[in-house]
Structures are given as structure tokens and as C-alpha cells.
């Protein structure tokens, strides 16, 4: 019987969750559910110097907004917790000491000044990448160069130290990545990374290997930025004797700037005017803020669909997928190796498609909500009519009220540019006549009667309707453009319509 698939998303609480991280979480979620497995969330907070209060709550809220619910997490624990690395601290040292005992790691007592001197010495010797490795470690203060007695004395005296992995000097490290195929790296290019820091906390390299093993992780699906670390991780699995249970790796392509030139950053979003985080963010400590997709009006289903296609495709022409359909169609094999360009226009397109799929009744709730923010109380009937009128004109749900506010608030001012061009004697004649016909009309105004009465008003003065339509719109809405005018007339009703026209006729002065 094959082992159940278990994947994990392991963000660090160092600030807002970048959408690249959200995509990683989504791909893990989709793969786990496609394979009938488990999706685990683990908080990697070993670097306490970079910890930001509120960041963990932000991660949780972001995933909840998108419906990417972990099967196990700090707030929904399973049997392999704790799910915060800081709470697992006592366990890591024994694994680091195990590697020391096996000869795969060693104590290093070098001071910051000695490490800097080593780097300066290598730089002067024109070494391109100065690093603590299989060659330079022979010239440093560590348990490989010091006597056993001196090492013991330093440890017993409480001298500060770190534990470094001992990378083999001449060896080819091979790994079969599920997205990139075989990756081969020579050990001479790797450095002896620190596994345990002097403060007793593990580095990412040790903690994530130990945790993935103890949590039964079968597949590690993470960003491309971790690919250079993968050979070290492969070696650590071997050093621990865990090769048989080593997870399969899949390194996702980067999210690129819209021009494809480099990794997408917050700075790019600020410069180009779009968010790169799922939710608004405010750092309570330093006051740093960032805008989010949710607050800008992106629907979670649309945003999820958009994210899924940033690096993956289903192999056919379909673009609209529910979360269930994404789960059914998803496969790691269809994730590309090349970076995915971030296209905000496509994100907006997705939002529009999902808005179009919603019923007028669903959209009416957005209208009512936004109207209430400005102190207006709308009936459900009017909100439904407003949604129906404006649904094909908007990208974001909050724009429904912005576009339909004219149904509730009569114009008190008028677009000067339109008035200067269109408010002439012909317009005044037609509108005056139209107002009279509306006041005399018996019954409820509908599309046919609204149009017919306006046509009659123009015909009575032998004026072509097309010449005055923008002026008619101006009189009723205050603007020269907007939603379907006849539908606006019907929703307003004959009395309100006549009232608005009379106001415009009194306020606006005709052009010569």
C-alpha cells in the first residue's frame, strides 16, 4: 500500500505573506487534495530576530479568505505537533549532536572578527565566493582543527559556538526534481552551512529537514529560491539515515515582474499601482503598510483562479476553474520551469468573469453594503435593479454602487465639458417637451414608453435624437457617460425623471 501524500506550507512570520507564498500554499493544497492526502501548515519562526507581531495571524487570515484550509496547523493541530518551530526548539539540538557524533557535523568556535578576516583573506586571493567550506575549515577554529581536549574545555566553559554541517569535499549530489528533472551539484560548490546557531536555535536547513521527517512529509513543494539549498538537504537526509523516507522535491518557478525582468517585489507593486499581498497589512511596530487584493475588491475565487495559472496550465483552452475543478485538474507535471510574469490586467479580467457569473441578488448585497458606508439605505428591489444596470461595467464589486449611485442621488452639478459642447437650444427644446410628456403620462414608465416619449419630444421639434442624447444624459445624471440611459429612466420613474430634467433646465445655461 502506497504512503498517504502529506505536504506542507511553511511560511515565516516576518511580515505580510507575499502572493508567491500564497501560490505555494495553493499548489500544496491542490496537490494534497488531488491525491487524497493531507495539507499541513507549519510556522517556521526559528529566526526570532526577524519575527513580526501579527504576521502569523495575517498568514492564517489570508489562507482563510481564499479557502485554503490546512488539515493540520497551529490552530488546528494533529498528532505531529507542535506546528511552530520555536515550540520544537528542545528537539533540534539532539539531531545536530547526532550528526556531530556520526562525523557529519562539527563545532565551530570562530568569532565574527575571525570570520570576517577569513572572508577578506579569500577576497584578496580573488576567490569569487568566499565561504566556510571543506578547504577553509582546515584554517579555522573548530572541532576538526582543535584537539579533543580543547574542544571539550571550550564547551564546558560555555564558549559560544555553532554547529556546522561537514560537506564532503569531492562528491556529486543528485536529486530528481518533479518539475525540473535531474539536478546535479558538485559538493565543492557547497559551504558548511550552520545547522545550530549560537543562541541554541536551529537554522532553516536543520529544522525543516527534521520537521519534514517527523511530520511524515512525502512531497516538498516550494519556491525556486530554495533550489540552491536542495543539495544540502539531500545530504542531510543521507547523513541522518533517512534516505528511504526522503520526500520528493518540486521547486516552483518564480513570480516575475510584469516585464519578466526579475522577481516580483512589493516595490514593483508600489511603482506600478497594484498589490502583491492578499490582504492589507500594517506593521504595528514600524508602521509599514501595504495594500491587499481583498480590500481592492478582488473576489477570493477569482484571485485563486488567477494565482493557479501563474506557472501551471491545464493543457487545454479552459481558463475559468472553481476550486473543486482546479483540484481535479491539477498536476505537478503541468507546472512550467520558466518564471511566470505577473499580469494585473489578467487578474482584473478574472475578477470581471467571476462577477459576471454572480446573480443580480448576490451583487445587490455589495450595492447595499457600499451604500450603507455612505449613509444610504437601499431597498433590495432597488439594489437588484442597480446591480443589473451596472454589472457589465465594473471590475470590482464596490464599483457597482459607484456606478449606480446616480439612481439614488440626483445631480447637483454637471460636467462642464459636456455642457459646453452639448447644452444648446435644441437640447433645451427636447428636454422641456420630454418633461411635459412625462408629467402627462399615465401609468408606470417602461423601456418602450420611456424611449417613445423621448422620440416624440425630439420629433415635435424636428430634431434628430442622436444630436441631443448626451445632453439628455447630462440633465439626468450630471455626466456625459454611464450605464444604459433608458434603463436608468425606468428605474428612476417618470416623476423623478421629470424633476431632474426641470432642475437641469433651471440650472444650466445654453451655449451660444
PEGIVEN-V482511 format. One record per backbone hydrogen bond with DSSP energy under -0.5 kcal/mol. NH is the residue of the N-H (numbers start at 1). CO is the residue of the C=O. If there is no record, write none. Layout:
# PEGIVEN-V482511
nh->{NH;NH}
co->{CO;CO}
This chain:
# PEGIVEN-V482511
nh->{7;8;9;14;18;19;21;22;23;24;25;26;27;28;29;30;31;32;33;34;35;36;37;38;40;40;41;42;42;43;44;44;45;48;50;51;52;55;58;59;60;61;62;63;64;65;66;67;67;68;69;70;71;72;73;76;85;87;88;89;91;92;92;93;95;95;96;97;98;99;100;101;102;103;103;104;105;106;108;109;110;115;116;117;118;119;120;121;122;123;124;125;126;127;128;130;133;137;138;139;140;142;143;145;146;151;152;153;154;155;156;157;158;158;159;162;163;164;164;165;166;167;173;173;174;175;177;177;178;181;183;185;187;189;190;192;193;195;196;197;200;203;207;208;209;210;211;212;213;214;215;216;217;218;219;220;221;222;222;224;226;227;229;230;230;231;233;234;235;236;237;238;239;240;241;241;242;245;246;248;250;252;252;256;256;257;260;262;264;269;270;271;272;273;274;277;278;281;283;284;287;290;293;294;296;297;298;303;304;305;306;307;308;309;309;310;311;312;313;321;326;327;328;329;330;334;335;336;340;341;342;343;344;346;347;348;349;350;351;352;353;354;355;356;357;358;358;363;364;365;365;366;366;367;368;369;370;371;372;373;374;374;375;376;378;383;384;385;386;387;388;389;390;391;393;394;397;399;400;401;402;403;404;405;407;408;409;410;415;419;420;421;422;423;424;428;429;430;431;432;433;434;435;436;437;438;439;440;441;450;451;452;453;454;455;456;457;458;459;460;461;461;462;463;467;468;468;469;472;473;474;475;476;477;478;478;479;488;489;490;491;492;493;497;498;499;500;501;502;503;504;505;506;507;508;511}
co->{38;219;40;12;16;276;18;18;19;20;21;22;23;24;25;26;27;28;29;30;31;33;32;5;7;38;72;9;40;83;11;42;43;46;47;48;13;52;54;55;56;57;58;59;60;61;62;63;64;63;67;68;39;39;76;73;43;84;85;86;88;88;89;89;91;92;92;93;94;95;96;97;98;99;100;99;99;164;162;141;141;111;112;113;114;115;116;117;118;119;120;121;123;122;126;128;131;133;135;136;137;140;107;142;142;147;148;149;150;151;152;153;154;155;154;108;196;106;162;193;104;165;171;185;172;183;175;181;249;177;175;173;171;186;187;132;191;163;163;201;197;195;203;204;205;206;207;208;209;210;211;213;212;6;6;248;219;220;250;252;223;224;226;226;227;227;229;230;231;232;233;234;235;236;237;238;237;242;243;218;220;222;250;254;340;262;257;260;255;265;266;267;268;269;269;291;17;290;288;282;283;281;277;278;292;294;293;299;300;301;302;303;304;305;306;307;309;308;334;319;322;323;324;325;326;331;332;311;254;339;256;341;342;343;343;344;345;346;347;348;349;350;351;352;353;354;355;359;360;361;362;362;363;363;364;365;366;367;368;369;370;371;372;371;376;379;380;381;382;383;384;385;386;387;390;391;297;396;397;397;398;399;400;401;404;405;405;408;478;415;416;417;418;419;422;424;425;426;427;428;429;430;431;432;433;434;435;436;437;446;447;448;449;450;451;452;453;454;455;456;457;458;459;458;464;464;465;465;468;469;470;471;472;473;473;474;473;484;485;486;487;488;489;493;494;495;496;497;498;499;500;501;502;503;504;423}
